[in-house]
Amino acid sequence: MREKEFINKVHKHLPKQIYSWKINDAYHGGVPDAFYSGPQGHCFIEYKYVSTLPKKEESKIEINLSVQQRIWLTQQKKNNIFTYVVLGTPDLVYITEDFTIKHITLKKLKKSGVPFKTFIDGVTKFCLEKK
């Protein structure tokens, strides 16, 4: 699976009540991959996907955000807009609002990552349920 396919999988599993926009802006660098909106909330997500994980617990998994992406996400977060980076893998999803990190370890992914269904449930709750 590639990043594009992972994003399509996310969009396919979200309820129809959530507006899902796969952003493809060739004119404005740094814009995240997707925007989600529902009656209770909205957010931007920059997706990264890793199809093969390392074997060793301390091995690094790169989160390759460009400089423009880091700037865009940080600025919007300062503006109180919910922005996230989501690292998808075959079994787990890692979510962060720290746009300075360049990698996580396999150990951290296993400890802090959530199953795909839990990620979908989280986005659904964020967009559709009262806080």
C-alpha positions in Angstrom: 0.0 0.0 0.0 1.1 3.5 -0.7 0.2 6.8 1.0 -2.4 7.6 -1.6 -4.1 4.2 -1.1 -3.9 4.7 2.7 -5.7 8.0 2.4 -8.3 6.5 0.2 -8.8 3.7 2.8 -9.4 6.4 5.5 -11.9 8.2 3.4 -13.7 5.0 2.5 -14.1 4.1 6.2 -15.3 7.6 7.5 -19.1 8.2 7.8 -20.7 10.0 5.0 -21.6 12.8 7.4 -18.0 13.8 7.5 -16.8 16.0 4.7 -13.5 14.6 3.4 -11.4 16.6 1.1 -8.2 15.1 -0.4 -6.3 18.3 -1.0 -4.1 18.5 -4.1 -2.8 22.0 -4.4 0.0 22.4 -6.9 0.3 26.2 -6.3 0.6 26.4 -2.5 3.4 24.4 -1.0 3.0 22.8 2.4 -0.7 22.3 2.4 -1.7 19.0 4.2 -3.1 16.0 2.4 -6.6 16.2 3.8 -9.3 18.2 5.5 -12.2 16.7 7.5 -15.3 18.6 8.7 -18.4 17.7 10.6 -20.9 19.6 12.8 -18.7 19.4 15.8 -15.2 19.9 14.5 -12.8 20.2 11.6 -9.1 19.5 11.1 -6.2 19.2 8.6 -4.1 16.0 8.4 -0.8 15.5 6.7 -0.4 11.8 6.0 2.8 9.7 5.8 2.8 6.0 5.1 5.4 3.3 5.8 4.7 -0.1 4.3 7.6 -2.0 5.8 8.6 -1.5 9.4 12.1 -2.1 10.8 12.8 -5.2 12.9 14.7 -3.6 15.8 12.8 -1.7 18.6 15.2 1.3 18.5 15.2 1.6 14.7 14.1 4.9 13.4 11.0 5.4 11.2 11.3 8.6 9.3 8.5 11.2 9.3 9.5 13.1 6.2 7.8 16.4 6.5 9.1 19.1 4.1 10.1 22.5 5.5 7.0 24.0 3.9 4.8 21.4 5.6 6.3 22.1 9.0 5.8 25.8 8.6 2.2 25.5 7.3 1.2 23.0 10.1 2.9 25.1 12.8 1.3 28.3 11.7 -2.2 26.8 11.6 -1.7 25.3 15.0 -0.8 28.7 16.3 -4.0 30.0 14.8 -5.9 27.4 16.9 -6.8 25.2 13.9 -6.5 21.5 14.6 -3.7 20.1 12.5 -2.1 16.7 12.8 0.5 14.4 11.2 -0.6 10.8 10.8 1.9 8.1 10.2 0.1 5.1 8.7 1.6 1.6 8.8 0.1 -1.8 7.9 -1.0 -2.4 11.5 -0.9 0.9 13.5 -1.5 4.6 13.1 0.6 7.1 14.9 -0.8 10.6 15.4 1.1 13.7 16.5 0.8 17.5 16.7 4.6 17.8 17.0 5.7 19.1 13.7 9.4 19.2 14.6 9.9 15.5 15.0 11.8 13.8 12.1 11.4 10.2 13.2 10.0 7.9 15.8 11.3 4.5 16.9 9.5 1.2 16.3 9.2 1.0 20.1 7.4 4.4 20.3 5.1 3.3 17.4 4.2 0.1 19.2 3.6 2.0 22.5 1.7 5.1 21.1 0.2 3.9 17.9 -3.4 2.9 17.6 -5.2 0.3 15.4 -6.7 1.7 12.1 -10.3 1.3 13.5 -9.4 3.3 16.6 -8.1 6.1 14.4 -11.3 6.1 12.3 -13.4 6.2 15.4 -11.3 9.1 16.7 -11.7 11.2 13.6 -15.4 10.4 13.6 -15.9 11.4 17.2 -13.9 14.6 16.7 -16.0 15.7 13.7 -19.4 14.5 14.7 -19.8 14.3 18.5 -20.1 17.2 21.0 -17.0 17.8 23.0 
